[in-house]
């Protein structure tokens, strides 16, 4: 599956610490996603805290951002140092504590079992009628690309909040889960189905995105329109257009803003008219695409 997170450097640098202002204080924040059912998130910094033996109903997938986590899982002792991915599977008893006096910090996703099963089916790891869940025999993964993908998505969702489009959250989560189950599951590597051109489906999706550029478009809506699975739609759309749907959607929002910046409409109104949460959101995304802020772009256009 073509995605930015599959083309990162072999040893990318993680955010060194999730709580730079208070590195010597225990801290934890937990929340459930309002837009992705079955997804919960934890960011924590622990010094002396120790988890007693327990199990989760779903999967846990996270990245260690500081120190090292020691835990017993699947009858073996594990140590997950900074930069590695740690995980547990549904129903398996485990504990957790700092590997040494400096403790550990991590960002964790908690995932409903059916979410992970569906990704495994789409990735060719499980058959469609399989009653089983993907299984993983290791609690620690040395996969820098996956580690950065998990950490960046978690941090972006926290920092951007409601400003982060649902389509981007869904697409990036799907991509990193696909890598996880395809490369690290006990069932072996999946064989991704070949992605064709699907010109009719891609045209419908492009037209829908352009007609709803100001809205919070959902991946499930696009998949239903195209009559393709979300997984296959992302692959096909990316192959044909060169961009995943969420990046294409943002490009169209920036194009909308460029057109309106040639009018006298205030910047805040330009932002809202094109689907940005506020003027600062417009500025960040505009600079990512064009390299200059919208105010500078407007001045250039006016001085032509």
N, C-alpha and C positions, 0 to 999 in steps of 0.2 A: 504494500500500500504506500503510495507516494505521499509523504507528508514531511513538513519541516523537521519534525523531531527524529526522522530517520536519516537526516543528513547533518547531524551535529558532529563536532570534533570527537575523537576517540576518548579524550579525557577532559571533558568540559568542566568548568569551575562552578560549583554549587554556591548558593548564598551561604556564607559561612555561619550565620547565626540568625535565628528567627526573632530574637529579642535583644538587639544590640544595646538598647538602653539599660537593660537590667540583666546582664549575663549571669549574675550570681544569685538570681532569685527564681524560685520555682513559679511557673506560670503555665496555664493551659486555657485554651478556648475551643469550644466545640459548637458546631452548628450543622443543621440539616439543609441541604439544597432545596430552594423553593421551586426550582425549575427542572431539576433532574430527579425524578422519583427514585427512591432507593439509594441515594447518595448522601453520605454524611462526611464531615471533615473535622479533623482535630489538629491543632498546632500546639505543641507543648515543649516546655523546657523543665527538666527534672534534675535535681541534684541528689537528694537522698530518698526520693519516693521509690516504693517497690510495689509492683502489682502482684497480688496474690494469684494463685492458679484459677484460671477462668477460661471461658470459651465464648466465641461470637456466633451469632446466627448466620452472619454473612462473611464475606472476605474482608481482610484488612490489607492494604497495600500502601506503603509509605517510603519515605527517604529519610535517612539519618543526616541531619544538617550540622551536628556538633557532637563531639564526644563519641561514645560508643554504648550501644544497648546490648545487654546480656540477657538471654532468655532460654528457657527450656521448652522445646517444641518437638513433637513427633519422637519423643524418647531420647532426644539428643540435646546437648548444650550448644548454643549458638552465640556468637558475638557479631554484631552488625556495627562496623565503624562508620564514621562520617563518609558520605559519598556512596554508600551502598543502599540497596533496596531491601526492606524487610517486609515480610508478609506472614499471614496466618490464614488458614482455610476454615470453613464453617465447621463448628462442632469439635475442633481439636483443642484440647486443654494446653494452656501455655501460661507462663508468668513473664515478668520483666523487671529489670533493675539496671542501674548504671554499671558498666563494666569496671569502673574505677571511681575515684573521688570526684572527678569533674562531671559525672553524670552524663546526660545526653539530651539532645533536642531533636525533634522530628516533626514532619508533616505527614499526616495519615489520611488516606481515603478509606471509608467503610462502604462496601458495595453489596447490594442485594444479590443473593445467589443467582436469580434468574437473569440479571443484567450480564453477569460474567458468562453464564451458560450460553446466552444468545450470541455473544461475541465469539465464543468458541465454535459454535455451529457455523456461523457466517465465515469464520476463518478456516473452516475445514478440519478443525481439530476434533470435533464431535459430530456424529451424524445427527440429522434433524430429529429423528425419533428417539434419540438416546435419553434415558431417564437420569443419566449420571451428570455430575458436576465436574468441571475441570479440577484436576488435582495437581498439587505441587509438593514435591518431596523435600525441597530445601526452603528454609526460612530466611535465608540471606542470599541475595543475588548481586553479583559484581557485574552490573550492566550500566555503565556511565550514561549511555543515551537514555535508557529508561529512567534512571535516577533523575536526570535533569528534566525530562518530560513531566514526571510526577511533581517535582518541586516547583517548576515554573507554572504549571497549570494551577496547582494549589495556591501559590503566592498570587498569581494574577486574579484568581477568583476572589481571594480575600481582599486584595488592594482595590480592584475595580468595582466589586459589588454589583449593583444593579446596572452599572454602565457596561459591563461585559456582556455582549450579545449571547443569547441562548445558543444560537447556531455555532458560535465559536467554542463555547463550553462543551457542547455535545460532540462536535467533530474532533476536538483535541482529546477528549476522554476516550472516544471510540478508537482513535489511533494508538494511544498508549496501551489501552487494554488489549488491542490486537497484537501488539508487539509482545506483551507479557504472556498471553496464553499461547501464542505461536512459537515463541522461542524457549519458554521456560516450563511449560506444562508437561506433566508426566506422560500424557498421551502422545507426545512427539510433535514434531513440527507440522503445522497445518499446511495444506496446499491451497493457496488463495485461488478462487475461481478466476478464470481469465476475464479481463475487463474489455468489453467491446466498445464500439463507438456510441451506440444508442443515441443517434442524432435527434430523434424526436423527443426523447425524454430530457436530454440536455437543453434543447431549445425551450421546452415548457418551463423548466426550472429557471433558466436565465430570464425568461419573460416574467415569471412570477416574482423573482427577486427584484427586477427593475421596476415592476409595478407596485411593489410593497417595500421600497427601499427604506422608508421611514419607520417600518414596523419591526418588532422583535420576531423575526422569522424563525420557525422551528424546523429542525431536521426531519421530524416525523411528517410534517406537513408537506415538505418537498418530496419525500419518499413516496407518500401517498399519491401526490400529483403525478409523479413519474412512473408509478406502479413498479417500483423497485424497492429492495430493502435499503435501509439507511446506509448500511455497510457498502453495498454494491454501488449505490448512487454516488457516494463520496469518491470511490475509486474511478468510476466512469467520468464524472464531472471533472475531476482533477486531470485525468488523462486528456480529455478533449480541450479544456480551457487553459490548462497549465496552473490553475489555482483551485484549492478546495472551496466548497460552497461558502464557507464563512469568510474567507479572504476575498472572494469575488463580491460578496455582499458589501464588505467594507469598502472595496474599490468603488462600487457604485454610489455609496454614500459620499465618498470624497468627490466623485464626479458631480454629484448633485450640489455639493457645497461650492465647487468651482463655478458652476453656472450662476448660482445665487450671489456669489461674491462680486459678480460684475454688475449687480444692482446696488441700490442704497440700503438694502435690508440690513438691520443691525446684526452683528455677529451672533448674538445669542439666539436671534430668530432664525438665522441660517442654520445654526446647530440643531435646533428643535425641528425645523422643517425637514431636515435630512436624516433624522433618526438618532442623532447624538444625544446623550443624556444632558449635556450642558456645554457651555462654550469651551471649557478646559478639555473636555472629551474630544470635541471637534479639533482643537489645536493639536493635541497629542497625535491623533490619527492622521491629520492633514500633514504634519511634519514627517511622519513615518513614510508617507507615500511620496510627497513632493520635496521634502527637505527644507521647507520654509513654513513659517506659521501663516495662517489664513489672512491675518492683517497685512503682512508683507505682500502676499500674493495679490490682495485687493489693490494695494498701492501701485504695484507694478502694472496691473491691468488698467488702472485709471490714468497712468502716465504714458501709456502707449501713444 
